[in-house]
Amino acid sequence: MAPKKASTPLELYFPEPAARPGVDASFGHIIFDEGAALVRPAADAPETGLRDLPYGLVRVLGGKSAAWDPGLDADTMRKGLRAMVQTRLFEDRMFRAHRQGKTSFFMKSTGEEAIAVAPSLMLGARDMCFPTYRMQGWLIARGYPLETMINQIYSNEKDPLKGRQLPILYSARDYGFYSLSGNVGSRFGHAVGWAMASAFRGDTQIALGMIGEGTTAEGDFHEALTFAGIYRAPVILAINNNQWAISTFSGIATPEGTTFASKAIAYGIPGLRVDGNDFLAVWAATQWAAERARANKGATMIEFLTYRAAGHSTSDDPTRYRPADEASHWPLGDPVGRLKAHLVEIGEWSDVRHAQMEAELAENVRTAQRAAETIGTLGKSKPSTAEMFEGVFKEPDWRVIEQRRELGV
């Protein structure tokens, strides 16, 4: 029998963002209901009973339930606020430095500071972060020297990475910060492998891997999830869903009507969806996942719902692909403003103290920048040419020796 001819021509669906330049900003396609996340399950609960969590939204500040409130003391919250403000002031100044020709490249994390700072303060000193972009808040929260960060951004003689990385691709093992890679998808695979090695050794360290939502469409993501699920790796796998992967909107990486967190279900891993602009919610979700990893219950995947307020990088003009005022319409607000308002509300902060802190932190950045600029900015100072031969081979072979001799270094 001949096959029946289809009566309706097939059509391919092409996802489009809710708004483009010249159109009113809209976030009506995103679900902000807390749903199943109103309840905080036990950290050792079986994964099979947690499969509704990826469709809710963990919130503490302004949320309907205090179930996820981590109960932080005021000093810890002020420390988090300070680190977020320091990060923002640092980035504003480095952005201006790029415009002045002092560095070749820069990225800001405006609106995403809580996602870097809260896990940095919550996790242990020996745990390891495998970061995506916009994670300098992790280093700042742990006291990494601002001058050293600027030296790396300027690619000058005191660049701690000796010119081997682009600006903002930091690496600081002693601060729990694994080398940042432009190939961000590799962060998940490396985090899972590092966590598996920690478990294999019988150690107590866990890993945190971070990627953007666009990277979930790459093979690295699925390979890492497969290993994490099968071997119950002690790892937290975080997706920073900031709505835009460079100029491509998030809908190109996951179908409408579902969530990035729901991708965890297929791998037998719990998935959480979290208000990424809520410092307390980010802390609580990281803490829950860390407790689960340390109890040998395996990996957790967290989708941090946030918004990239600035451009992708200094090479990007976001007004070409999204409404110019879209950031001001983001329903989850600003992480700095929300934590500040909470501290003021409970009587542990004030506008006067905040202004004083901002002035102090701004001076910290100016001082660090002046010190770095005495060493040199882009092209005015650079690591020794001899550095290109170091750290390549344990024992240099004849070609390296000959090349070095020819350069006379």
N, C-alpha and C positions, 0 to 999 in steps of 0.2 A: 504494500500500500504506500502510495506516495505521501510524504509528510505534508501535513496541513499547512497551508500558507498563512503566515502571520497577518492579521488584519491591521495592526497598528505598527508603524515604523518605529524602530528602536531609537532612543535619543540618549546622548551622553550628557550627564549633569556636570556643570561647571560651577563650583562654589564661588560666591562673591561676598565681600564684606558688607556689613549692614550699611556702611556709609563711606563715601569717597569725598574728596575735596569739593566744597560747594554744597554739600548736603548736611543736614543736621545730624550730629552725632547720635548714635543709638546703640544701646547694649541690651535691647529687649530679647536678643537671642540667647543670652546667658542666664542660667538658672542660679539664683542667689538664695533659694530656700535652704534652711538648715537641715530639714528632713531628718534622716536617720542619724545625723551627727549631733542631734540634741542629747544623745546618750553617749557617754564615754565607756566603751567596753573595757574589760580587763585586758591588760597588755598580753596576757598569755592565752587569750580566748582562741578557739580553733578558727582557722581561716574560713571554713565553710559557713560559719555564722556571721561573717563580717561583710558579706557580698553586697549589702545595701549601702554601706558607707560611702563608696565612690560617687553616689548620687546626691549626697547631702553636702553641707558646707560647715566645717568647723569654725566657729566664731566665739570670741570671748567678749571683746569690746563692742558693745552695742548688740550683742547676740541675745537670744531668747532664753538661753540656759547657761548656768554657771558650771555645767558638768565638766568642761574642759579647762576651767580656770586653774592654772598651775600654782596659784597661791604665792606668787613671788613677793618678796619683801620690797619696800620702797627703794632701798639702796640698789638692789639688782635692777629694778626698772629704770632708775635714774642712770645707772651705768649703761643700760641699753640705749636710752635716749641720747646720752652723751656720744656714744659711738656712732649712732645714726646721724646726728647733727655734724659730728666731725667728718664723717664720710661725705656728706653733702657739700660742706664747705670746701673740703679738699678737692672734690670733683669740679666744683664751680671754678676754682682757681686754676686747675690743670686744663680745663676746657679753654679758659682765656689764654693760657700759655700756648696752647696749640694754635689759636688764632694769631698769636704773636710770633709764630714760627719757631718756638722753642722745642717742639716735639713734632713727630711726624704723624701721630695717631693717638686718639683717646676715645674712651667709652665712659658714659655716665650711667649710674644706677638709680637716678632720681625716681622715687616712688617704689623702689624695690629694696630699700635698705634693710628692712626687717628680716628679709629672707636670708641675708648674709649675716647680720649681727646676732639674731636670736640663737641660731644653731651654734655659732662660734662660742657664745657664752655658755650655752647649755651643755655641749659635748665636752668630753675629757681632753686634757692636754695631749694625750698620746693617740687619740682618735685622729683619723686622717680625712681631710676634705679633698675631693677630686672636683674642682670647681669648673663652672661655666664662666662666661663673661659676667661683668657687673658684680663681682664678689669681693671687691677690695674692702668692703665693710667687715669681712671675716678677719682680715689682717689688722685693721684698725682697732677692732674690738679686743684683739689679743695683744695690743701694744707694739705692733711692728713699727719701726721708726719711719716717720713720714719722709724724712730726708732720704732714706734708702729707697723708698718707693719712688720718689721724684728722680733720683739718680737713674733708676731703671727706665722711667718714662722718658728721660732726656737722652738715654743711651750714651751717657758720658763715661769718663774714665773710671768712676766709682760704681758703675752699674754692677750690682751683685751677680748678674748673670753674664757679664763680660760680653755683652752685645749679641748673645746667642738667641735672644727672644725679642719679638716685637714689643713696643711699649704696652703696658698693662697685662702682658702675659707673665704674671709673677710666678715665683717659685720660692717656697720658704718651708723647708722640711721641719725646722724647729718650731714652727708655728702651726703645724698640722695642715699645711697648704701644699698639696701636690702640684707639680709643674702644670700650669695652665696651657692648654693646647688650642690652636685655632680650629682644629678638627674636634669640635666639642662632643661629638658622638662617642669618641673614645673614652670619655670620662666615666660612662657607665660600665663599660667593660673592664677598665682598669680598677674601678672601685670594687666591683664584684670579685675580680681576681685577687686584689689585695686583701679583701675581707676573708676570702676562702683560705688564703695563706695564713692569716691570723688564726683562724679556727683550726687549721691543720697543725699549727705549732702548739695549740692549746693556750694561746695568748688571751688577753682580755680586751684588745683594741677592736673597735668597729670602724666602718668606713661610711662616708657620706658622699654619694655621687650626685652631681647636679648638671642638668642640661636644660635647654629651652624647649618649648613645646614643638617647634618645627623639627627638632632632631628626632622626635618619636616616629617620624616617617622614614628614618634611615635604618639600615640593617643592623648597625651596632646596637641600637636600642633593643631589638628583639633577641639578639644573641645573648646580650647581658641578662635580660629577664629570664631566658631559658635556664642559664646556669644558676642564677640566683634562686629560682624556684626549685630546681631539682636538688641542689646541694644545700639549700637553706643557709645561704651565706649571710653572715651578720652584717648587713649593709642596709642603709637607708638610701633609696633612689628617689631623688627629688626632681620634679619637672616644674620649671618656672614658666608658667603660662601667662606671659605678659602681653598676649593678644597679637603680637607681631613678630615674625621671623624675618628680620631685615625689612623688606617691603611687602612680604607675603603674609597675609593674615592667617590666624590660627586654624580657620576652617579648612585649610588645604591639607592639614595633618590629621584631622579626625572628623568623622561625620557629624552633622548637626544633630542635636537632640541627645547626644551622649557626652561623656566627659573623658578627659585624658586619664583620670584616676581609674576609670573603669577598665582600662587596658590591662591592669594588674590581674583581673579576675581570671583571664585565660591562662595565666602562669601559676595559679594557685598561691598568689601573694596578696595580702591585704592592701587595699588602696584607700587612701584618705584624700579628701578634697578640702583645702584649707584656705581661709581668708589670708592671703599673703601680705596684706597691708595691716594686719592685726598682730602686733608684736607678741602678745600673750598667746594667741592661737598658734602662731608659728612655733613658739617655744613649746607649748603643750603637745603639739603633734610630733615634733622632733623628739621630745622626751618619751612619749608613748612608743614610738618606733624604736628608740634606743633601748628602752626596757625590754621590748620584744626581742631585739637582736641579742642582748646580753643574756636573755633567758633561753637562748638556743631555739627560738621559735622562727628564726629566719628573717628574710627581707621584708621590708615594707616600702611601698611606693606612695609618694605624696605629690599631689598636684597643688602647687601654690598658685592660687588665682590672684593675679596682680595686673598691673598695667605699666607699660614702658612709657613713662612720661616724656622722656627726651628722645632724640633720634637714636637709631641703632648704633651709630658711631659718628665721629667727626666727618666721615665721608658720606653721610646720609642726610637727606632733606625730607623729613616725614610729611611736610605739607604737600608733597607731590602725590601722596597716596592715601592720606587720611585727613579728616577735617582738622583744621588748625587748632580748634578749641576742644578737641575730643578728650584730652587729658582732664580738663576741668569738669567733664560730665561723668567721669568714672565713678560708679556708685559706691565703691569701697573706700573712697577718700585717700588721704595721705598718711603713711605710717608714722611719720614724725608728729604731725599734728594730732593724730588720734591718741598716741601714747602720752604726749604732753597734756592734752585735755583730760585724760584719765587721772594723771598724777595731780593736776590742779584740782580736780573734782574731789579727790580723797584727801586734800589738804597737804600734799607732799611736794608741791611745786608751785611756782607763780610766774607771771609774765616777767617780773623784775629779775628773778633768778635765771630765767631762760635767756633773757637778753644779756645778762652778765656772762653766762656760759658761752653763748655764741661769740661774744667779743673775745673771750679767752681762747676759744678754739680757732677763731679766725687768725689770731696772732700766732698760734702754734703753726698754722699752715704757712703764714708769711715768713716766719723764722726758718722753717725747714726749706722753703723755696729759695730764700736768700743763700742759705748754706750750700744747697745743691748748685745754684747758679755761679757760685765762686769756683766750682769745679768745672762747670761748663754746660751749655745747652746743646741741642742737636747740631752736630757738625763742628762745634767749637772745642769739643773734647771728646775723646773716645778711648775705649780700652786698647791696650797694646795689640798690635798685629800678631804678636806671638801667641795670643790667646786662642787663635783659630786652630792651633796645633795641639792644644791641651784638652784633656778630657775626651779624646777621640778613641785612642787605643790605650790599653793598659801598658803595652810595650810598643813604642812607635816602630813601624817597619821602615825599610830603607827609603821608600818614596816620601814619607813624611819627613824623615831626616834630611833628604836631599832638597825638598822644597823649602824647608826651614833654612837650610844653608844658603840657598839661592837668594832668599829674602834678607839674609843677614840678621835674623832675630833669634 
